[in-house]
Amino acid sequence: MDSVTITRSLAMNKPAGGAIVVVRGENIGKIVRIQPDTEIFLGRDSNVCDLYFQENKISRKHCGIIYHAKENVYSIQDYSANGTFWPDGNRLNSQSPNWITPGTEIWLATKMDAIRLG
């Protein structure tokens, strides 16, 4: 088997759904797979959240993320007191879902805890 066949084979076996990759902070390197149209919660409360943090500035239920497979886009709902932010420092809208493309980095409360979608 040549490398092109192996690469194509690996790509075809890619799991359906999205992913959250922690790129900065205490959980760096952790990957959480998201089934399409299922909300994943991030925060300090391990009883509620699928991906939890110990950082005090992150809320108990900080945000929820849904992967929409048909559109290949994520929606994030900010439930936090301290905010969820774009990399430019602007806060995500907490009144309605924010639509985000794969590859986007998001900060949880501060730039010290960051995730990448996709």
VMD Tcl script that builds the backbone (N, CA, C; Angstrom):
set m [mol new atoms 354]
animate dup $m
set s [atomselect $m all]
$s set {name element resname resid chain x y z} {
  {N N MET 1 A 0.838 -1.184 0.000}
  {CA C MET 1 A 0.000 0.000 0.000}
  {C C MET 1 A 0.879 1.242 0.000}
  {N N ASP 2 A 0.598 2.182 -0.867}
  {CA C ASP 2 A 1.395 3.408 -0.872}
  {C C ASP 2 A 0.809 4.439 0.095}
  {N N SER 3 A 1.546 5.524 0.324}
  {CA C SER 3 A 1.121 6.516 1.316}
  {C C SER 3 A -0.172 7.227 0.920}
  {N N VAL 4 A -0.431 7.379 -0.384}
  {CA C VAL 4 A -1.669 8.028 -0.828}
  {C C VAL 4 A -2.865 7.181 -0.422}
  {N N THR 5 A -2.769 5.869 -0.601}
  {CA C THR 5 A -3.857 4.967 -0.220}
  {C C THR 5 A -4.082 4.996 1.283}
  {N N ILE 6 A -3.011 4.977 2.051}
  {CA C ILE 6 A -3.132 4.999 3.511}
  {C C ILE 6 A -3.777 6.297 3.959}
  {N N THR 7 A -3.320 7.428 3.418}
  {CA C THR 7 A -3.891 8.723 3.783}
  {C C THR 7 A -5.366 8.793 3.436}
  {N N ARG 8 A -5.736 8.336 2.237}
  {CA C ARG 8 A -7.129 8.345 1.814}
  {C C ARG 8 A -7.954 7.445 2.733}
  {N N SER 9 A -7.395 6.295 3.112}
  {CA C SER 9 A -8.084 5.367 3.998}
  {C C SER 9 A -8.328 5.999 5.367}
  {N N LEU 10 A -7.322 6.673 5.908}
  {CA C LEU 10 A -7.482 7.334 7.200}
  {C C LEU 10 A -8.532 8.433 7.131}
  {N N ALA 11 A -8.548 9.194 6.056}
  {CA C ALA 11 A -9.524 10.274 5.897}
  {C C ALA 11 A -10.941 9.725 5.807}
  {N N MET 12 A -11.102 8.591 5.144}
  {CA C MET 12 A -12.443 8.010 5.005}
  {C C MET 12 A -12.929 7.416 6.318}
  {N N ASN 13 A -12.016 7.084 7.227}
  {CA C ASN 13 A -12.396 6.518 8.518}
  {C C ASN 13 A -12.516 7.574 9.612}
  {N N LYS 14 A -12.446 8.840 9.235}
  {CA C LYS 14 A -12.579 9.930 10.195}
  {C C LYS 14 A -13.945 9.825 10.873}
  {N N PRO 15 A -13.972 9.906 12.213}
  {CA C PRO 15 A -15.258 9.804 12.895}
  {C C PRO 15 A -16.194 10.944 12.514}
  {N N ALA 16 A -17.477 10.626 12.420}
  {CA C ALA 16 A -18.475 11.655 12.127}
  {C C ALA 16 A -18.588 12.565 13.340}
  {N N GLY 17 A -18.829 13.816 13.102}
  {CA C GLY 17 A -18.988 14.751 14.200}
  {C C GLY 17 A -17.859 15.753 14.253}
  {N N GLY 18 A -17.914 16.577 15.266}
  {CA C GLY 18 A -16.919 17.623 15.443}
  {C C GLY 18 A -15.996 17.300 16.598}
  {N N ALA 19 A -15.172 18.275 16.945}
  {CA C ALA 19 A -14.235 18.082 18.048}
  {C C ALA 19 A -13.897 19.417 18.692}
  {N N ILE 20 A -13.569 19.327 19.969}
  {CA C ILE 20 A -13.034 20.445 20.729}
  {C C ILE 20 A -11.617 20.039 21.110}
  {N N VAL 21 A -10.639 20.888 20.807}
  {CA C VAL 21 A -9.251 20.621 21.162}
  {C C VAL 21 A -8.797 21.735 22.102}
  {N N VAL 22 A -8.313 21.376 23.277}
  {CA C VAL 22 A -7.805 22.373 24.216}
  {C C VAL 22 A -6.388 22.740 23.769}
  {N N VAL 23 A -6.183 24.021 23.447}
  {CA C VAL 23 A -4.890 24.463 22.927}
  {C C VAL 23 A -4.078 25.288 23.929}
  {N N ARG 24 A -4.701 25.695 25.050}
  {CA C ARG 24 A -3.989 26.406 26.101}
  {C C ARG 24 A -4.681 26.165 27.428}
  {N N GLY 25 A -3.889 26.043 28.488}
  {CA C GLY 25 A -4.441 25.884 29.827}
  {C C GLY 25 A -4.184 24.506 30.406}
  {N N GLU 26 A -4.848 24.224 31.509}
  {CA C GLU 26 A -4.599 23.001 32.271}
  {C C GLU 26 A -4.918 21.710 31.509}
  {N N ASN 27 A -5.820 21.756 30.556}
  {CA C ASN 27 A -6.204 20.558 29.800}
  {C C ASN 27 A -5.572 20.513 28.416}
  {N N ILE 28 A -4.481 21.232 28.202}
  {CA C ILE 28 A -3.871 21.325 26.878}
  {C C ILE 28 A -3.676 19.931 26.267}
  {N N GLY 29 A -4.054 19.817 25.006}
  {CA C GLY 29 A -3.926 18.548 24.290}
  {C C GLY 29 A -5.143 17.647 24.378}
  {N N LYS 30 A -6.049 17.939 25.287}
  {CA C LYS 30 A -7.251 17.104 25.426}
  {C C LYS 30 A -8.181 17.344 24.237}
  {N N ILE 31 A -8.756 16.243 23.729}
  {CA C ILE 31 A -9.694 16.310 22.605}
  {C C ILE 31 A -11.016 15.691 23.040}
  {N N VAL 32 A -12.097 16.414 22.800}
  {CA C VAL 32 A -13.436 15.900 23.084}
  {C C VAL 32 A -14.180 15.833 21.757}
  {N N ARG 33 A -14.645 14.654 21.399}
  {CA C ARG 33 A -15.436 14.471 20.172}
  {C C ARG 33 A -16.880 14.874 20.445}
  {N N ILE 34 A -17.504 15.485 19.444}
  {CA C ILE 34 A -18.890 15.934 19.568}
  {C C ILE 34 A -19.736 15.215 18.521}
  {N N GLN 35 A -20.744 14.503 18.965}
  {CA C GLN 35 A -21.697 13.907 18.040}
  {C C GLN 35 A -22.553 15.029 17.456}
  {N N PRO 36 A -22.915 14.942 16.185}
  {CA C PRO 36 A -23.721 16.002 15.575}
  {C C PRO 36 A -24.993 16.299 16.375}
  {N N ASP 37 A -25.286 17.585 16.501}
  {CA C ASP 37 A -26.503 18.088 17.140}
  {C C ASP 37 A -26.636 17.714 18.613}
  {N N THR 38 A -25.516 17.459 19.275}
  {CA C THR 38 A -25.495 17.159 20.707}
  {C C THR 38 A -24.708 18.251 21.415}
  {N N GLU 39 A -25.297 18.856 22.452}
  {CA C GLU 39 A -24.604 19.932 23.161}
  {C C GLU 39 A -23.608 19.361 24.163}
  {N N ILE 40 A -22.390 19.875 24.110}
  {CA C ILE 40 A -21.315 19.528 25.031}
  {C C ILE 40 A -21.100 20.739 25.920}
  {N N PHE 41 A -21.042 20.524 27.235}
  {CA C PHE 41 A -20.867 21.628 28.175}
  {C C PHE 41 A -19.434 21.695 28.678}
  {N N LEU 42 A -18.931 22.931 28.807}
  {CA C LEU 42 A -17.610 23.191 29.347}
  {C C LEU 42 A -17.767 24.040 30.586}
  {N N GLY 43 A -16.989 23.748 31.636}
  {CA C GLY 43 A -17.049 24.532 32.857}
  {C C GLY 43 A -16.358 23.843 34.013}
  {N N ARG 44 A -16.566 24.381 35.225}
  {CA C ARG 44 A -15.925 23.848 36.429}
  {C C ARG 44 A -16.689 22.706 37.089}
  {N N ASP 45 A -17.972 22.556 36.794}
  {CA C ASP 45 A -18.786 21.542 37.469}
  {C C ASP 45 A -18.680 20.199 36.737}
  {N N SER 46 A -17.942 19.273 37.321}
  {CA C SER 46 A -17.737 17.966 36.679}
  {C C SER 46 A -19.011 17.123 36.651}
  {N N ASN 47 A -20.012 17.487 37.430}
  {CA C ASN 47 A -21.287 16.765 37.410}
  {C C ASN 47 A -22.154 17.169 36.223}
  {N N VAL 48 A -21.878 18.326 35.643}
  {CA C VAL 48 A -22.676 18.865 34.545}
  {C C VAL 48 A -21.896 18.899 33.230}
  {N N CYS 49 A -20.606 19.134 33.320}
  {CA C CYS 49 A -19.793 19.421 32.133}
  {C C CYS 49 A -19.071 18.193 31.585}
  {N N ASP 50 A -18.978 18.146 30.268}
  {CA C ASP 50 A -18.260 17.078 29.578}
  {C C ASP 50 A -16.752 17.346 29.561}
  {N N LEU 51 A -16.381 18.622 29.563}
  {CA C LEU 51 A -14.986 19.032 29.626}
  {C C LEU 51 A -14.903 20.038 30.761}
  {N N TYR 52 A -14.204 19.654 31.837}
  {CA C TYR 52 A -14.186 20.541 32.993}
  {C C TYR 52 A -12.790 21.049 33.321}
  {N N PHE 53 A -12.810 22.232 33.948}
  {CA C PHE 53 A -11.613 23.000 34.274}
  {C C PHE 53 A -11.646 23.358 35.753}
  {N N GLN 54 A -10.477 23.644 36.316}
  {CA C GLN 54 A -10.399 24.065 37.712}
  {C C GLN 54 A -10.197 25.573 37.866}
  {N N GLU 55 A -9.915 26.256 36.776}
  {CA C GLU 55 A -9.680 27.704 36.803}
  {C C GLU 55 A -10.901 28.427 37.371}
  {N N ASN 56 A -10.688 29.247 38.416}
  {CA C ASN 56 A -11.790 29.929 39.101}
  {C C ASN 56 A -12.549 30.927 38.231}
  {N N LYS 57 A -11.905 31.491 37.220}
  {CA C LYS 57 A -12.599 32.467 36.370}
  {C C LYS 57 A -13.546 31.796 35.375}
  {N N ILE 58 A -13.399 30.496 35.191}
  {CA C ILE 58 A -14.326 29.755 34.335}
  {C C ILE 58 A -15.548 29.403 35.182}
  {N N SER 59 A -16.734 29.659 34.654}
  {CA C SER 59 A -17.983 29.410 35.388}
  {C C SER 59 A -18.246 27.917 35.545}
  {N N ARG 60 A -19.118 27.586 36.501}
  {CA C ARG 60 A -19.469 26.170 36.708}
  {C C ARG 60 A -20.013 25.556 35.425}
  {N N LYS 61 A -20.888 26.261 34.745}
  {CA C LYS 61 A -21.377 25.870 33.415}
  {C C LYS 61 A -21.062 27.058 32.514}
  {N N HIS 62 A -19.879 27.023 31.906}
  {CA C HIS 62 A -19.355 28.196 31.210}
  {C C HIS 62 A -19.994 28.400 29.838}
  {N N CYS 63 A -20.000 27.342 29.027}
  {CA C CYS 63 A -20.597 27.455 27.697}
  {C C CYS 63 A -21.018 26.082 27.188}
  {N N GLY 64 A -21.861 26.089 26.179}
  {CA C GLY 64 A -22.290 24.862 25.511}
  {C C GLY 64 A -21.944 24.954 24.038}
  {N N ILE 65 A -21.495 23.834 23.479}
  {CA C ILE 65 A -21.086 23.804 22.069}
  {C C ILE 65 A -21.812 22.680 21.349}
  {N N ILE 66 A -22.365 22.995 20.186}
  {CA C ILE 66 A -23.048 22.011 19.334}
  {C C ILE 66 A -22.370 22.024 17.970}
  {N N TYR 67 A -22.126 20.822 17.424}
  {CA C TYR 67 A -21.609 20.719 16.061}
  {C C TYR 67 A -22.775 20.400 15.135}
  {N N HIS 68 A -22.947 21.223 14.095}
  {CA C HIS 68 A -24.002 21.044 13.099}
  {C C HIS 68 A -23.356 20.475 11.835}
  {N N ALA 69 A -23.445 19.157 11.681}
  {CA C ALA 69 A -22.716 18.441 10.624}
  {C C ALA 69 A -23.135 18.860 9.217}
  {N N LYS 70 A -24.423 19.030 8.990}
  {CA C LYS 70 A -24.888 19.370 7.638}
  {C C LYS 70 A -24.294 20.680 7.148}
  {N N GLU 71 A -24.134 21.639 8.050}
  {CA C GLU 71 A -23.587 22.944 7.686}
  {C C GLU 71 A -22.082 23.026 7.943}
  {N N ASN 72 A -21.519 22.020 8.617}
  {CA C ASN 72 A -20.118 22.007 9.038}
  {C C ASN 72 A -19.773 23.288 9.796}
  {N N VAL 73 A -20.568 23.561 10.838}
  {CA C VAL 73 A -20.396 24.762 11.647}
  {C C VAL 73 A -20.729 24.413 13.101}
  {N N TYR 74 A -20.192 25.192 14.021}
  {CA C TYR 74 A -20.458 25.016 15.448}
  {C C TYR 74 A -21.308 26.174 15.940}
  {N N SER 75 A -22.106 25.919 16.968}
  {CA C SER 75 A -22.764 27.018 17.676}
  {C C SER 75 A -22.315 26.953 19.131}
  {N N ILE 76 A -22.028 28.120 19.674}
  {CA C ILE 76 A -21.614 28.220 21.073}
  {C C ILE 76 A -22.582 29.141 21.789}
  {N N GLN 77 A -23.096 28.663 22.911}
  {CA C GLN 77 A -23.929 29.488 23.775}
  {C C GLN 77 A -23.120 29.801 25.024}
  {N N ASP 78 A -22.907 31.069 25.301}
  {CA C ASP 78 A -22.156 31.517 26.477}
  {C C ASP 78 A -23.110 31.586 27.664}
  {N N TYR 79 A -22.854 30.767 28.695}
  {CA C TYR 79 A -23.662 30.771 29.916}
  {C C TYR 79 A -22.913 31.429 31.072}
  {N N SER 80 A -21.746 31.978 30.818}
  {CA C SER 80 A -20.821 32.372 31.884}
  {C C SER 80 A -21.035 33.784 32.412}
  {N N ALA 81 A -20.443 34.012 33.582}
  {CA C ALA 81 A -20.410 35.352 34.163}
  {C C ALA 81 A -19.208 36.138 33.638}
  {N N ASN 82 A -18.089 35.451 33.397}
  {CA C ASN 82 A -16.849 36.124 33.008}
  {C C ASN 82 A -16.595 36.148 31.509}
  {N N GLY 83 A -17.446 35.520 30.727}
  {CA C GLY 83 A -17.357 35.637 29.282}
  {C C GLY 83 A -16.594 34.545 28.562}
  {N N THR 84 A -16.954 34.391 27.295}
  {CA C THR 84 A -16.289 33.531 26.329}
  {C C THR 84 A -15.913 34.475 25.191}
  {N N PHE 85 A -14.680 34.385 24.690}
  {CA C PHE 85 A -14.143 35.436 23.830}
  {C C PHE 85 A -13.581 34.926 22.513}
  {N N TRP 86 A -13.671 35.800 21.504}
  {CA C TRP 86 A -12.970 35.618 20.239}
  {C C TRP 86 A -11.501 35.907 20.507}
  {N N PRO 87 A -10.581 35.443 19.668}
  {CA C PRO 87 A -9.157 35.715 19.880}
  {C C PRO 87 A -8.775 37.199 19.859}
  {N N ASP 88 A -9.628 38.044 19.298}
  {CA C ASP 88 A -9.329 39.479 19.301}
  {C C ASP 88 A -9.747 40.155 20.607}
  {N N GLY 89 A -10.284 39.362 21.558}
  {CA C GLY 89 A -10.667 39.904 22.858}
  {C C GLY 89 A -12.114 40.322 22.964}
  {N N ASN 90 A -12.873 40.300 21.873}
  {CA C ASN 90 A -14.298 40.642 21.933}
  {C C ASN 90 A -15.089 39.473 22.500}
  {N N ARG 91 A -16.060 39.801 23.337}
  {CA C ARG 91 A -16.880 38.784 23.986}
  {C C ARG 91 A -17.933 38.234 23.022}
  {N N LEU 92 A -18.156 36.911 23.074}
  {CA C LEU 92 A -19.239 36.303 22.299}
  {C C LEU 92 A -20.567 36.795 22.852}
  {N N ASN 93 A -21.573 36.846 22.017}
  {CA C ASN 93 A -22.915 37.240 22.417}
  {C C ASN 93 A -23.456 36.203 23.409}
  {N N SER 94 A -23.909 36.648 24.554}
  {CA C SER 94 A -24.453 35.713 25.547}
  {C C SER 94 A -25.977 35.590 25.444}
  {N N GLN 95 A -26.591 36.383 24.567}
  {CA C GLN 95 A -28.048 36.368 24.439}
  {C C GLN 95 A -28.555 35.363 23.411}
  {N N SER 96 A -27.674 34.918 22.524}
  {CA C SER 96 A -28.073 33.961 21.490}
  {C C SER 96 A -26.838 33.165 21.053}
  {N N PRO 97 A -27.048 32.041 20.358}
  {CA C PRO 97 A -25.901 31.241 19.915}
  {C C PRO 97 A -24.999 32.005 18.946}
  {N N ASN 98 A -23.718 31.707 19.013}
  {CA C ASN 98 A -22.715 32.276 18.125}
  {C C ASN 98 A -22.312 31.192 17.138}
  {N N TRP 99 A -22.348 31.489 15.843}
  {CA C TRP 99 A -22.029 30.503 14.810}
  {C C TRP 99 A -20.556 30.625 14.456}
  {N N ILE 100 A -19.843 29.494 14.534}
  {CA C ILE 100 A -18.395 29.513 14.427}
  {C C ILE 100 A -17.910 28.417 13.484}
  {N N THR 101 A -16.974 28.758 12.627}
  {CA C THR 101 A -16.445 27.791 11.661}
  {C C THR 101 A -15.336 26.944 12.286}
  {N N PRO 102 A -15.137 25.726 11.758}
  {CA C PRO 102 A -14.053 24.870 12.248}
  {C C PRO 102 A -12.701 25.582 12.120}
  {N N GLY 103 A -11.835 25.329 13.076}
  {CA C GLY 103 A -10.508 25.932 13.089}
  {C C GLY 103 A -10.421 27.188 13.935}
  {N N THR 104 A -11.557 27.698 14.398}
  {CA C THR 104 A -11.588 28.925 15.187}
  {C C THR 104 A -11.156 28.641 16.624}
  {N N GLU 105 A -10.342 29.535 17.171}
  {CA C GLU 105 A -9.931 29.454 18.568}
  {C C GLU 105 A -10.850 30.340 19.407}
  {N N ILE 106 A -11.219 29.855 20.588}
  {CA C ILE 106 A -12.094 30.582 21.514}
  {C C ILE 106 A -11.448 30.573 22.894}
  {N N TRP 107 A -11.549 31.690 23.614}
  {CA C TRP 107 A -11.020 31.784 24.977}
  {C C TRP 107 A -12.148 31.608 25.979}
  {N N LEU 108 A -11.853 30.903 27.055}
  {CA C LEU 108 A -12.805 30.716 28.152}
  {C C LEU 108 A -12.389 31.619 29.309}
  {N N ALA 109 A -13.083 32.718 29.500}
  {CA C ALA 109 A -12.846 33.721 30.554}
  {C C ALA 109 A -11.586 34.547 30.289}
  {N N THR 110 A -10.444 33.916 30.044}
  {CA C THR 110 A -9.204 34.644 29.727}
  {C C THR 110 A -8.490 33.895 28.604}
  {N N LYS 111 A -7.464 34.513 28.035}
  {CA C LYS 111 A -6.719 33.856 26.979}
  {C C LYS 111 A -5.858 32.700 27.487}
  {N N MET 112 A -5.804 32.514 28.803}
  {CA C MET 112 A -5.005 31.429 29.383}
  {C C MET 112 A -5.652 30.055 29.181}
  {N N ASP 113 A -6.951 30.009 28.956}
  {CA C ASP 113 A -7.668 28.760 28.667}
  {C C ASP 113 A -8.334 28.913 27.312}
  {N N ALA 114 A -7.837 28.178 26.322}
  {CA C ALA 114 A -8.345 28.326 24.959}
  {C C ALA 114 A -8.632 26.962 24.342}
  {N N ILE 115 A -9.667 26.948 23.486}
  {CA C ILE 115 A -10.028 25.756 22.742}
  {C C ILE 115 A -10.025 26.087 21.254}
  {N N ARG 116 A -9.892 25.065 20.458}
  {CA C ARG 116 A -10.041 25.204 18.994}
  {C C ARG 116 A -11.126 24.220 18.568}
  {N N LEU 117 A -11.995 24.674 17.684}
  {CA C LEU 117 A -13.086 23.817 17.209}
  {C C LEU 117 A -12.682 23.140 15.916}
  {N N GLY 118 A -13.048 21.870 15.809}
  {CA C GLY 118 A -12.805 21.135 14.576}
  {C C GLY 118 A -11.584 20.321 14.651}
}
mol reanalyze $m
mol bondsrecalc $m
mol representation Tube
mol addrep $m
